[in-house]
Amino acid sequence: MERAEGNVGSPAAVLECRNVGRSFDSYDGGGKNEVLRGMDFEVHENEFLVLFGAGQCGKTTLLNILAGLDMPTEGQVLTRGKKVTGPAPERGMVYQKTSLFPWMTVEDNVGFGPKVQHMPENERQARIKKYLELVGLTGFEKNYPSQLSGGMRQRVGIARAYANQPDIMLMDEPFGHLDAQTRYMMEEELQRIWQKEKRTVIFVTNNIEEALFLADRIILLTNCPTHIKEEYIINMPHPRDYVDPEFLRLRQLITDNMDLTL
């Protein structure tokens, strides 16, 4: 499909990734290492999009470009028709490691963004209360990160991102460090939160069950240089069952089409 140049984007798209490529200088100075090639896709309002591929295939590099934390060497990213040139409040980020401020309480971590934006105290406290309730952490406002479990810390990270009320939530394998049981619980919690507080979500994972449990659409990525291999629309209703025949069929289909880890 032909597209116009400049800041004229698709009216239906919240975010557009247009022919994005990213290369880095090689360590020996002998050339370039190409990580991303020809990444071209759109993300729509309130969609839960999963970027799925093997470990070390460039998913985090792509997510950092979508966040404006890194710039492509080719192509461009648009949000609501405007070119991304750096980080912005409309794009919230949740990392694999929560990166909470250890010297701040839960409520201070969640309220950090609104405080930086000089939100009045009463509004900031109301927003902190709202999002701590949303993630199920009411009563833990005065705790420090070191006093929380891994799953609870990740909930704080999600609440902190939501408190800035971004249009788009970018999530980089946020449950990758959790044990299997906690990870499953957090997937259920994230689905509940997304259903209640609609946001466009772009979620990175290398776990096929997690991808199928959460996604409206899955973009399957190749190994480096990473490009799009296939897209899958996931029409199963929520909540999803890991042993549902359609779940198992899609898991096998996507797994068979996935590149092996290098």
C-alpha positions in Angstrom: 0.0 0.0 0.0 1.4 3.4 -1.0 1.8 6.0 1.7 2.4 9.7 1.6 5.5 11.2 3.1 5.5 13.6 6.1 3.3 13.6 9.1 0.2 12.4 7.5 -0.8 9.1 9.1 -3.7 6.7 8.8 -6.7 8.1 10.7 -7.4 4.7 12.1 -3.9 4.1 13.5 -2.7 5.2 16.9 0.8 4.2 15.9 2.5 3.5 12.6 5.9 1.9 12.1 6.9 2.8 8.6 9.7 0.7 7.0 11.8 1.0 10.2 15.4 -0.3 10.1 18.1 -0.1 12.8 21.8 -0.9 12.4 24.7 -0.5 14.9 28.4 -0.1 14.4 30.1 -3.5 14.7 32.5 -3.9 17.7 35.5 -4.4 15.5 34.8 -1.2 13.5 34.5 -3.3 10.3 31.0 -2.4 9.3 27.4 -2.4 10.5 25.3 -4.9 12.4 21.7 -4.8 11.0 19.2 -5.6 13.8 15.9 -4.4 12.2 14.9 -4.4 8.6 11.7 -3.1 6.9 9.5 -3.1 10.0 6.1 -1.9 8.7 2.8 -2.2 10.7 0.0 -0.2 12.3 -1.4 -0.4 15.8 -5.1 0.6 16.4 -7.1 2.2 19.2 -7.4 -0.1 22.3 -5.7 -3.0 20.5 -3.6 -5.5 22.4 -0.7 -6.2 20.0 2.0 -8.7 20.8 5.4 -8.6 19.2 6.5 -12.2 19.4 9.8 -13.8 18.4 12.8 -15.8 19.7 15.1 -14.3 22.3 17.7 -11.8 21.1 15.9 -11.1 17.8 15.6 -7.3 18.3 12.2 -7.0 20.0 13.5 -4.6 22.7 15.4 -2.6 20.1 12.1 -2.1 18.2 10.2 -1.3 21.4 12.8 1.4 22.3 12.3 3.0 18.9 8.5 3.0 19.3 9.0 4.6 22.7 11.4 7.3 21.3 14.3 6.1 23.4 16.2 5.2 20.3 16.0 6.4 16.7 15.8 4.3 13.5 18.5 4.4 10.9 15.8 4.0 8.3 12.1 4.8 8.2 10.0 6.5 10.9 7.5 6.0 13.6 4.3 8.1 13.8 1.8 8.4 16.7 -1.5 9.8 15.6 0.2 11.1 12.4 3.0 12.9 14.2 6.6 11.7 13.8 8.2 10.3 17.0 11.5 12.2 17.7 11.9 11.3 21.4 10.1 10.1 24.5 6.7 11.6 25.2 4.0 11.2 27.9 1.6 9.6 25.4 3.8 6.5 25.4 4.2 4.7 28.7 6.9 2.0 29.2 6.9 -1.0 31.5 10.2 -2.9 31.6 11.2 -6.4 32.4 12.9 -5.1 35.5 10.6 -2.7 37.3 13.2 0.1 37.8 11.3 1.5 40.7 13.0 4.1 42.9 14.0 2.1 45.9 14.1 5.1 48.2 10.4 6.0 47.4 7.3 4.4 48.7 4.8 2.7 46.5 2.6 5.8 46.4 5.5 8.1 45.6 6.7 5.8 42.8 3.2 5.8 41.2 2.8 9.5 41.7 6.2 10.5 40.3 5.1 11.3 36.8 2.1 13.4 37.8 4.4 15.2 40.3 7.0 16.0 37.6 4.1 17.3 35.5 3.2 19.7 38.5 -0.2 18.2 39.0 -2.0 19.7 42.0 -1.7 17.6 45.1 -5.3 16.6 45.5 -5.5 15.5 41.8 -2.3 13.6 42.2 -3.4 11.7 45.3 -6.7 10.8 43.6 -4.8 9.4 40.6 -2.5 7.4 42.8 -5.5 6.0 44.7 -7.2 5.1 41.4 -4.4 3.2 39.9 -3.3 1.4 43.1 -6.9 0.2 43.4 -6.8 -0.9 39.7 -3.7 -3.1 40.3 -4.9 -4.4 43.6 -2.3 -2.7 45.9 -4.6 -0.6 48.2 -3.1 -0.8 51.6 0.5 -1.0 50.4 0.9 2.8 49.7 3.6 3.3 52.4 5.6 0.2 51.6 9.0 0.4 49.8 9.9 -1.8 46.8 12.2 -4.0 48.9 9.1 -5.0 51.0 7.2 -6.3 48.0 7.2 -9.5 46.1 8.3 -9.6 42.4 4.7 -9.6 41.2 3.7 -6.7 43.5 6.7 -4.7 42.2 5.6 -5.3 38.7 2.0 -4.1 39.6 3.6 -0.9 40.9 5.4 -0.5 37.6 2.1 -0.9 35.7 0.3 1.5 38.0 3.1 4.0 37.6 2.9 3.8 33.8 -0.9 4.1 33.9 -0.8 7.1 36.2 0.7 9.2 33.4 -2.4 8.2 31.4 -0.6 7.4 28.1 -2.4 6.6 24.9 -0.1 3.7 24.3 1.4 1.2 26.8 4.7 -0.4 25.7 5.6 -3.5 27.7 8.9 -5.2 27.4 8.6 -8.8 28.7 7.3 -7.5 32.0 6.7 -10.9 33.5 9.9 -12.6 32.2 11.7 -12.7 35.6 8.7 -14.1 37.5 8.2 -17.7 38.5 5.6 -19.6 36.4 2.7 -19.4 38.8 3.2 -15.6 39.5 3.6 -15.1 35.7 0.3 -16.7 35.0 -1.4 -14.7 37.8 0.0 -11.5 36.4 -1.1 -12.3 32.9 -4.7 -12.7 34.2 -4.3 -9.4 36.1 -3.0 -7.6 33.1 -5.9 -8.8 31.0 -8.3 -7.7 33.8 -6.6 -4.2 34.0 -6.7 -3.8 30.2 -10.4 -4.7 30.0 -11.2 -2.2 32.7 -8.9 0.7 31.8 -8.7 0.5 28.0 -5.4 1.5 26.5 -3.6 0.5 23.3 -0.9 -2.0 24.4 2.2 -3.2 22.5 3.6 -6.2 24.4 6.9 -7.9 23.8 7.3 -11.6 24.7 9.1 -14.8 23.6 6.5 -17.0 25.3 3.9 -18.3 22.9 1.3 -19.2 25.7 1.6 -15.6 27.0 1.2 -14.2 23.5 -1.9 -16.2 22.8 -3.4 -15.6 26.3 -3.2 -11.8 25.9 -3.2 -10.8 22.2 -5.8 -9.4 19.8 -3.1 -9.7 17.2 0.4 -11.3 17.1 3.2 -10.1 14.9 5.7 -12.9 14.5 9.3 -11.7 14.0 12.3 -13.4 12.5 15.8 -13.7 13.8 18.2 -10.8 13.1 18.0 -8.9 10.9 14.5 -8.8 12.3 11.5 -8.4 10.0 7.9 -9.4 10.1 7.4 -13.0 9.1 3.6 -13.3 9.7 0.6 -11.7 11.4 -2.1 -13.6 13.3 -5.5 -12.2 14.3 -6.6 -13.9 17.5 -10.3 -14.0 17.7 -10.7 -16.2 20.8 -12.9 -14.6 23.5 -11.5 -13.8 27.0 -10.8 -15.3 29.4 -8.8 -17.9 27.4 -8.0 -21.5 28.3 -4.6 -22.9 27.8 -6.0 -26.3 26.8 -8.8 -25.0 24.5 -8.4 -26.8 21.2 -8.2 -23.5 19.2 -5.5 -22.2 21.7 -3.5 -25.4 21.1 -4.0 -25.3 17.4 -2.7 -21.7 17.2 0.2 -22.5 19.5 1.3 -25.3 17.2 0.8 -23.2 14.1 2.8 -20.2 15.3 5.5 -22.4 16.9 6.0 -24.3 13.7 6.5 -21.0 11.8 8.9 -19.5 14.4 12.6 -19.2 13.8 14.8 -21.2 16.1 16.8 -19.2 18.7 20.3 -18.4 17.5 
